[in-house]
Amino acid sequence: MNTLNNEIAVITGGTGAIGSCFAKGLLTAGAEVIILGRGRTKPVDDAVKEILTEGTLPADSAKKLSGYSCDVSDEEDVRKVLSRIQAERGVPTILVNAAGGNKGKADFVDVDVDIFNEVVQMNLLGGLVVPTKHIARLWIDNKIEGTVINIASMASYIPLSGVWAYGASKSGVMNLTAGLAKELAKYGIRVNGIAPGFFVGNQNRDLLYTDFEKDILSERGKQIIAHTPFGRFGRLEELNGTLIYLCDKSQSGFVSGVTIPVDGGYLVDNI
Ligand SMILES: NC(=O)c1ccc[n+]([C@@H]2O[C@H](COP(=O)([O-])OP(=O)(O)OC[C@H]3O[C@@H](n4cnc5c(N)ncnc54)[C@H](O)[C@@H]3O)[C@@H](O)[C@H]2O)c1
């Protein structure tokens, strides 16, 4: 199980649903884990506590997990946090770009351009470009053959109605995953992606449910489930096997530039 014993993983969006679950998966696989969060919905220290208290983790997890505040779309913030991490925890070897999300839904002719811009900033700049740029520079300078995992979406492959900026930015995530895999291969750095189907996170709960507490799905939630051959949303921990595989050089050392769907068959749904 401890295939990632010598790895130090930084997870952006580690205060979110998927990022927190990734933290548990990587701790279980033996890695040291650092979560980054900007603390708008949950302070990063609270997220660390929650990760450590929910579920069963290896006994040394409290020593191996730490959290830092950082707005990952802000270059200066990312630069500063990476030097703190290096000084306090060592040089990271894995970057998981799990910050991102959506805001609102509208017909294209009613799109609010400021919100469009914010969503692109969140998914493309904060969600990939800024952290990857700085960590890749660090790895190149220190001759570290690190691994980046990006989080794409079903919207990377096919547009989902009304979430224009989300779709455009998630297509960009898949495109950059391929482009960066090629550019960084000469340094031994791998860049891959995971494209989750539909999992309940903070950013999409209101799109999927009319009333989450009472388990009442929205029309969109119902449509998604009808369009998912497995007939349900994903369970967050179902993403962790793919994450660990992609992080583990002994298993995926020759795999770079791919984005793996984990979607209950959503992409192959047909009549
Ligand atoms: N939940 C799903 O079904 C699903 C499906 C496909 C892709 N995704 C993607 O997975 C990723 C995680 O989603 P989630 O469902 O866990 O959402 P979430 O809202 O629970 O978590 C996202 C986290 O990212 C953080 N974040 C956003 N911008 C940030 C910034 N600039 N700096 C620091 N932190 C920032 C938020 O604070 C939040 O904690 C996102 O990229 C999302 O688009 C989710």
Ligand as a Chemical Component Dictionary entry (heavy atoms), coordinates in Angstrom:
data_LIG
# 
_chem_comp.id                   LIG 
_chem_comp.type                 NON-POLYMER 
_chem_comp.pdbx_formal_charge   0 
_chem_comp.three_letter_code    LIG 
# 
loop_
_chem_comp_atom.comp_id 
_chem_comp_atom.atom_id 
_chem_comp_atom.alt_atom_id 
_chem_comp_atom.type_symbol 
_chem_comp_atom.charge 
_chem_comp_atom.model_Cartn_x 
_chem_comp_atom.model_Cartn_y 
_chem_comp_atom.model_Cartn_z 
_chem_comp_atom.pdbx_ordinal 
LIG N1  N1  N 0  -17.480 17.595 -8.033  1  
LIG C1  C1  C 0  -17.529 17.226 -9.291  2  
LIG O1  O1  O 0  -18.455 16.534 -9.737  3  
LIG C2  C2  C 0  -16.438 17.599 -10.240 4  
LIG C3  C3  C 0  -16.477 17.052 -11.525 5  
LIG C4  C4  C 0  -15.466 17.385 -12.422 6  
LIG C5  C5  C 0  -14.450 18.220 -12.044 7  
LIG N2  N2  N 1  -14.441 18.743 -10.779 8  
LIG C6  C6  C 0  -13.329 19.630 -10.450 9  
LIG O2  O2  O 0  -12.655 19.144 -9.319  10 
LIG C7  C7  C 0  -12.066 20.240 -8.609  11 
LIG C8  C8  C 0  -12.528 20.192 -7.157  12 
LIG O3  O3  O 0  -13.948 20.311 -7.133  13 
LIG P1  P1  P 0  -14.853 20.014 -5.861  14 
LIG O4  O4  O 0  -16.081 19.379 -6.348  15 
LIG O5  O5  O -1 -14.032 19.378 -4.791  16 
LIG O6  O6  O 0  -15.223 21.509 -5.467  17 
LIG P2  P2  P 0  -15.129 22.251 -4.066  18 
LIG O7  O7  O 0  -15.813 23.549 -4.272  19 
LIG O8  O8  O 0  -15.617 21.360 -2.991  20 
LIG O9  O9  O 0  -13.571 22.484 -3.908  21 
LIG C9  C9  C 0  -12.845 23.380 -4.709  22 
LIG C10 C10 C 0  -11.866 24.103 -3.806  23 
LIG O10 O10 O 0  -11.011 24.926 -4.606  24 
LIG C11 C11 C 0  -10.736 26.074 -3.833  25 
LIG N3  N3  N 0  -10.266 27.165 -4.677  26 
LIG C12 C12 C 0  -10.866 27.698 -5.764  27 
LIG N4  N4  N 0  -10.112 28.718 -6.233  28 
LIG C13 C13 C 0  -9.038  28.817 -5.422  29 
LIG C14 C14 C 0  -7.920  29.679 -5.370  30 
LIG N5  N5  N 0  -7.743  30.675 -6.253  31 
LIG N6  N6  N 0  -6.991  29.483 -4.407  32 
LIG C15 C15 C 0  -7.138  28.495 -3.506  33 
LIG N7  N7  N 0  -8.180  27.642 -3.487  34 
LIG C16 C16 C 0  -9.116  27.824 -4.429  35 
LIG C17 C17 C 0  -12.077 26.406 -3.168  36 
LIG O11 O11 O 0  -11.893 27.255 -2.056  37 
LIG C18 C18 C 0  -12.568 25.018 -2.787  38 
LIG O12 O12 O 0  -12.144 24.666 -1.482  39 
LIG C19 C19 C 0  -12.520 21.498 -9.352  40 
LIG O13 O13 O 0  -11.543 21.838 -10.315 41 
LIG C20 C20 C 0  -13.772 21.044 -10.081 42 
LIG O14 O14 O 0  -14.041 21.804 -11.202 43 
LIG C21 C21 C 0  -15.410 18.450 -9.876  44 
# 
loop_
_chem_comp_bond.comp_id 
_chem_comp_bond.atom_id_1 
_chem_comp_bond.atom_id_2 
_chem_comp_bond.value_order 
_chem_comp_bond.pdbx_ordinal 
LIG N1  C1  SING 1  
LIG C1  O1  DOUB 2  
LIG C1  C2  SING 3  
LIG C2  C3  SING 4  
LIG C2  C21 DOUB 5  
LIG C3  C4  DOUB 6  
LIG C4  C5  SING 7  
LIG C5  N2  DOUB 8  
LIG N2  C6  SING 9  
LIG N2  C21 SING 10 
LIG C6  O2  SING 11 
LIG C6  C20 SING 12 
LIG O2  C7  SING 13 
LIG C7  C8  SING 14 
LIG C7  C19 SING 15 
LIG C8  O3  SING 16 
LIG O3  P1  SING 17 
LIG P1  O4  DOUB 18 
LIG P1  O5  SING 19 
LIG P1  O6  SING 20 
LIG O6  P2  SING 21 
LIG P2  O7  DOUB 22 
LIG P2  O8  SING 23 
LIG P2  O9  SING 24 
LIG O9  C9  SING 25 
LIG C9  C10 SING 26 
LIG C10 O10 SING 27 
LIG C10 C18 SING 28 
LIG O10 C11 SING 29 
LIG C11 N3  SING 30 
LIG C11 C17 SING 31 
LIG N3  C12 SING 32 
LIG N3  C16 SING 33 
LIG C12 N4  DOUB 34 
LIG N4  C13 SING 35 
LIG C13 C14 SING 36 
LIG C13 C16 DOUB 37 
LIG C14 N5  SING 38 
LIG C14 N6  DOUB 39 
LIG N6  C15 SING 40 
LIG C15 N7  DOUB 41 
LIG N7  C16 SING 42 
LIG C17 O11 SING 43 
LIG C17 C18 SING 44 
LIG C18 O12 SING 45 
LIG C19 O13 SING 46 
LIG C19 C20 SING 47 
LIG C20 O14 SING 48 
# 
